[in-house]
Amino acid sequence: MALENMENVEVFNSEGKGRGLRATKEMWAGDILFAEPSYSAVVFDSLTQGVCHTCFKKQLKLQRCGHCKFAHYCDRTCQKEGWAEHKSECSAIKKNGSVPNENIRLAARILWRIEKEGSALSEGRLTSLDDLENHLDDLGEDDMKELKVDVHNFLDFWPSNCRMFGVQYISHIFGLINCNGFTLSDQRGLQAVGVGIFPNLCLVNHNCWPNCTVILNNGNHEAVNSMFHTQMRIELRAIGKISPGEELTVSYVDFLCLSQDRRKQLKLQYHFDCTCEHCTKGIKDDLMEAVKEEEGNKPSAEVVKEVMKFSTDTFQKIEKSRSEGNYHEVVKYCRECLKRQEPVLAETNIHMLRVLSIASEVLSYLQCFQEASDYSNKMVQGYLKLYHPNNAQLGMATMRAGVTHWHAGLIEVAHGMICKAYAILMVTHGPTHPITKDLEAIRMQTEMELRMFQQNEYVYYSMREAALKNQPMKMMAEPGQEAIPPLFHKK
């Protein structure tokens, strides 16, 4: 697949950041700055049998490679599409007798491609892998030990009949994976399923309040005519107006953290000091730490301190119970925490929002939709005051809240939320993304139901009840650890 729309961007030296990308023409919300297929990509070790190794879609039934018995594919189309990248890997796995970890597999795929094509710039590439930062000098002692183990195991796996690379260059590739590996999600964008290297994306610098977002388009091999097949790719999309010459930025971390915490995370994981306006001025920190104020009266500092400590301690219990799948216990802790928080903390306080998010998700899974809808509504109202209007996390959270309200029978609020989410995801994901298509179908259904409700509420609820009896409500998806996978993969 050729790289798309590369005429929209150019490389330049960004002050204080090194190289970056800027727009060469005016762009608007939803416009694609460029689309880029992966240089190389692999499925996570834990999901190799449930995710296609070419398009990274989750499937119930996958076809296994008949040679190595390791790689899995949707069908022969995906298997044929992925053979160029899997061929050398397939032979090495058969010869080695075992499968190395995902980092080694990705490094091997990258080096096989370099062996075949060389490392020089190719058409549409704005940078070579040799010119990307590896940040090896910034690694701590433990990370360096881990890297040396990976290099040692890589050399055991690498076939003797292939081009030999030096330890220093192999270490460079592992460094690239560690600080530039992009998280690949499933076709619904809800679960991280793999990691890939996208060289042009690596040039896009960070900003906590960015003007672009990145989504993974898994591609489409379903068309009868192969002319209409599309390859997996990332798309860099504008989330607002971008002027010619303006630097393109994405956010490497979720905005929903205090500026000092975002800066700490960025320094630890990506080895730079964030100097964006939102960090240097602490924009919205006051909202994220806000306490409830009624008629000019605020809770005392001592009361706030007690509630914050209780929130921190309880959140640890919530996370532990959630990781163990003990969802009824999660709900119990969430209720206890919210009971303490609600009289003291404002609706934008991030400690309350984190609990509201988990509570609404888990209660929806347990089909306690009435209570879940109340929590999800409060969560969305807080998010709207904190996130960028076209933030993907905001869109996804609003979509889930809308679906929860529909399950609770609150059709008016449900339709409003679904429409709001649809408007956001049209910008961040585009009209052809599976999430947007699903949401469009839901929007059309809720619009039809809302008209029926406005004409005759009694008839609407009677028909809804009959429909649900004939077609039992499906279980909601099991709560995940993250609403949206993080942008860059970190070990």
N, C-alpha and C positions, 0 to 999 in steps of 0.2 A: 504494500500500500504506500502510495506517495504521501508525503507530508502535505497537509492542506493549509492554505491561507498564510503561508510563510511571508508573503509580501506585506502582511499587516504589521509585522514586527521587525525590529532591528536590534542588534547588540550595541550597547554603549557602556561607558564607565560611569557607574552610579556613585556619587560622592559618598565616601565613607563605607561603601558596601562592596566595592570591586565591580565586576561586570554585572550587568542587568539587562533587561529587555524593556523597550519602550515602543509605543504605538507609532506607526507611520501615517495613520489616517484616523479620522474621527470614528469612534465606535459608540454603540448604544447598548443599553441593558439587554442581555440575551444574545448579543452578537458573539460569534466564535472568533477569537483572535487567531488561534491555530489549533489544529488537531494533529496528534503525533502517536504513531504506533510504538509499542515498547521496543527498545533495543534488544532486551532479553527479559524474560519473566518466568517465575515458577510459582507453583501452588505451595501453600504452607504444608509442613510435614504432617500435621494432624488432619488435613483435609484431602490428601492425595487420592482417596478412593471415592470422594463425593463431589468433586469439583472437576470440570473439564480442564485439561492441561493446555488447551488452546484458547478458548474464549472465556474461561474462568466462571462459567455459569454453574450454579448448583443444580444437580440433576439426581433423580432417584435411581435411574438405571443408566450406567455408563458402560461403554465398550472398552475393554482392556487391551493394551498393546500385546500382541501375541508373542513378541520376542522377549521383552524384559519383564512382562507381567506387572510392571509398575505404573506406567502412564495410563490415564483413563481419558476417554473422549465421549462427547455427545453422540457422535456418529462418524461414519467414514469421511464425511466432509471435513470435520474438525481434525480428524486423524491425519488426513492428507495435508491439510493446511499447516499442521504443527510438525510435520515430519522433518522439515529442513532444520528445525531447532532441536528436535528430539533424536535425530539419527545418531549423532556422536554420543549423546547421553545414553541412548539405548544400548549401544555396543559396550560402553564403559561399565554400565550397571551389570550387564551379563558377565563381563570378564571379571569384575571386582567381586561379584557374588553378594553385594549388599548395596543399599542406597544411602548416600551421605545426607547430611542435613541440608535445609533449604538454602542457607548461605553458600555452602560449597557448590550445590547444584547451580545456583544463579551465577556464581563466579565462573564455573566451568562453561556454562552456556555463553557468557560474555567472551571468554577467551577463545572458545571455538569460533565464534563469529569474527573476532579479531584475526585469528589464524587464517580464516577464509578470505576476509575482505581487507585486512589491514586496519590500522587505527587512524588513518588520515580522515579528514573531513569528506563526507559524501554529500551528494545533492540534497538540499533541504535541511541539512544539519548545521546548526549555528555554532556548535562547539564539538570538539572531540572528547572522548573519555579521558585521554591523556591530560587535557587541560582543565578538568574538573577538580575541585578541592577534595582531598581525602581526609584531612584533619587528623592524620595519624599522630602528629606532634601534640595534639590536644587530648589524646586518650589517657585515661587513668591507668593505674597499675593493673587492676583487675581486667579492664577491657583489653589491655595489651596482651595479657596472658591468654585471654579467650581468642584473640586474633591469631596468636602464634599457634594455638591448638588447631584452629581452622586451616591455617596455611599448611601445617604438618599433615593434617588429614586430607587436604586437597591434593598434596603431592602424592599421597598413597593412591588416591582415586584417579588422578590424571594419567591417561594411557601413555605408555613409553613411545608409541609410534606417532604421537602428536608433537607439535612444536613445543619445545621447552621454553618456559618463561622464567625469569629470575625471581627470587623470593621477594625482592623489593617491589617489582611490578605486580606480583600476585597480591602483596600486602596493599598496594595502591587500589586494586580492584575491590578488595574487602573493605577498605576505607570508604570507597564510593558507595558501596551497598549500605554501609552503616549510616552514612549521613545523607545519602541522596535516594535511597530506595523508596519508591512510591507505593503506598498501600493499595492493592487491588481489591475491589469489593465484588460481591455477587451481583447478579442482574438486577436485584431490588435495591442495591446500595446500602444494605443493612448490616452485612457481615464482612469483616476483613477475611479474604480467602487466599491472598498471595502477595507477592512483592515483585516489582519490576523496576527497571532503569529506563528513564525517559530523558535523554541528554538535554533537549531544548528546555524542558520544564525545569531542569536544575538551574537554569539561568534566571528564573523568576524569583526575585527577592521577596522577603517577608514584610508584611505590615499588619499590625493587629486590626486595622480598619481598612482592608484591601479594596481594590477596585475590580478584582477578578476572582473567580472561583474555578476550581478544577473538578471535573467529574469524569468517571470512567464510563465509556460507552462500550459495552461488551461485544458489539457487532451483531450481525444477523446472517445466519447461514440457512435460514428457513425457506427463502424464496426458491421456487422450482428452477428458475433460470439462474445459473451461477453468476451471470452478469450483474445481478442485483445483490450479491453477497457483499457484506462489509466486514472489515477486520476490526478486532478489538483495538481501541485507541483511547487516549485521554483527550479531553477538549478543554481548552482554556477559554472561559466565557466571561464577558464583561458583565458586571452587576450594576453598572451605572454608566453615565456618559464619560467617555475617555477622549481627551483632546490629543491631536497629533503632537508627538514629542513627550507625552506624559509617561512616566515609568509605570510598568505593569507590576502589580503585586498580588500575592495571595497570602493567606494566614496559615502559618505552619502549626498553630495551636488554636484551641477553642478560645474565643474571646471571653467566655463566661468565667473569668478568673480575675482577681485583682491584678493591677499592672505589675506590681512587684513580683507576684507569683508567675505571671507570664514571662517576665524578664528572666527570672531564675530558671524556669524550664527551658527557655530558648538558649540560655548560656550553657546549661548542662548538656542538652541534647544536640544543639546545632553550633555551639561554640562562637556565638556573637552576642554583643550587647544591643538590645533593641532600642533604637532612638526615635521610634515613630511618635507622632504627636499624642496619641492616646496613652502611651507609656510615660513619656516625659512630663505630660501635664496631668496624668492620673485621671483622664476623662472617664466618667461613669463609675469611678471607684466609690464615690459618695453614694450612688444608688445601690451598688452591690453590697455596701455595708450599712445601708439605711435601717433605721429603727422606726417603729410605728409612732406617729405623732398625731394627737387628737386635741384640737383647740389649743395648740401651742404647747401642750404638755408631752414630754418624752419620758420614757422609763429611765430610772437612774442608771448610772454607769455600772453599779454593782449588780443590778438585775440583769443588764445586758451581758455582763461578763459571765454570770452564772448560766444564762441560756446558751451562750456561745460554747461554753465548756460542755454542757449537756448535749448540745448538737454534735460536737466533734466526737464525743465518746459514743453516742448512740449511732452515728453514721458508720463507725467502725463495726458495730454489731450488725447494722443493716447490710453492709457489704459482705461480711462473713456469712450471714444467713443466705444472702442472695447467691453467693458463689457455691453454696452447698445445696441450692435448690429448695430451701425451706421457706417457701413463699408466704405461708400463713404467719410465720414468725417475723418475716420482713414487714408485713402489714402491721403487726402489733407494734413493732418498734417505730414505724413511720407515724402511726397514730399518736403514740406517746410523745414523739419528738415534735410533731406539728401542734399538739395541744400546748406544749411549752412555748413554742415559737410564735404562734399566731397573735397573742396579746402584746408581743414585744417587738418582733421583726416586721419590716415593711415587705410588701409583695415583691419588691425587686431584690431583696437580700439573697445573695447566692446560696447561703446555707439553707434557707427555706426552699428555694427553687430546686435544689438538688434532691431534697426529700420529696417534694411534690412530684418531681419527674419519676422517681422510682415508685412512689405510691400509686400514681395513676397507671403506670405501665403494668405493675404486678396485679393491681385490682382488676384491670381489664382482662388480664390473662385468667384470673380466677372468676371472671364474669360477674363481678360486683360493679356493674356499669354505672349505676347511679352515683355511688361514692367516687368512682374513678373520674366521672365527668366533672364533678365539682372540683377535684384536685387539678385535673388537666386544664380547666378553664382558668384557674388562678395562676397556673404555671405559664400559660400562653400570655396572659395579661402582663406578667412580669417580663417575659422574654421580649415582648413588643417594645418595651421601654429600654431594653439593653442592646439587643442585636441590631445589626444593619438591616434595613427593610427587606433587602434581597439576600439574606443569609440562608444558606441551605439548611442549617440546623433548625432555624426558625420555621422554615417551610415544612420540614419533616415533622417537627413537634406539633405544628398546627394541624397537619394532616391526621396524625394519630389522635389528636384531641377531637377533631371533627368526627372521625370514625367512632370514637368512644361515645360521643354524644348521640350519634345515630343509634348505636346499640342500646343506649339508655332511653330511646324514644323521644329525644329532644330535637326534633327535626329542624326547627327554625335556627337554633344555634349551630347545629351540625352543618347545615347547608352553608351558612355564613363562613364557618371555619374552613370548610372544604374549598369554597371559592377563593378565600384568602390564600390558602396553601397552594392551590392551582396556579394562581397568579405568580407566586414566588418561584415555584418549580418550573414554570415555563421559562423563566429567566435563567435559573441555575442549572437545570437539567435539559431543557429544550423539549419540543413537542413529541419527539420520537422515542424518548427514553421510556423504558417499561414502567417506571414509577409514575411518570406523567400520564402515560396512557391509562394506567389503572385508575389514577385519580380523576381523569376526565370521565371515565365510565361511572365512577361514584358520584361525581358532580352532576351528571345528567340524571342519575337515579334520584338523588336527593332533591333536585329541582322539580322532577315530576311528583315526588312525594309531597313536597312543600305546597305545590299547587292544589293537590288533593286535600291536604290538611287545611288550607285556607278556605276551600270550598265547603268542607264539612268535616269537622274534627272527629265526630263520632264514627262516621263511615271510614275515615282514615285509620283510626286505631283498631276498628273491627277487622278491616282488611289486613292490617299489619299483623295482628294477633293470629289470624287464620293462616297467613303466609308463613309465619315463624313456626306454627305447629306442624305444617306440612313439610317444611324444610328446616330441621333443627339448626340452631345457630352453631356455627363452627367455633372451635376453640381458637382464641387469639394465639399468636405466635409466642413461644416462650420468651420471657424477658432476656435481653442480651446485656452484655456488660457495657456497651457503648451505643448511643443512639446512632451515630454515624462514625465509621472508622476514621482514625486520624489520617491526616494528609500524607505524612511521611512515615515509613515503617521504621521502628526502632526495636532492636533486640531486647 
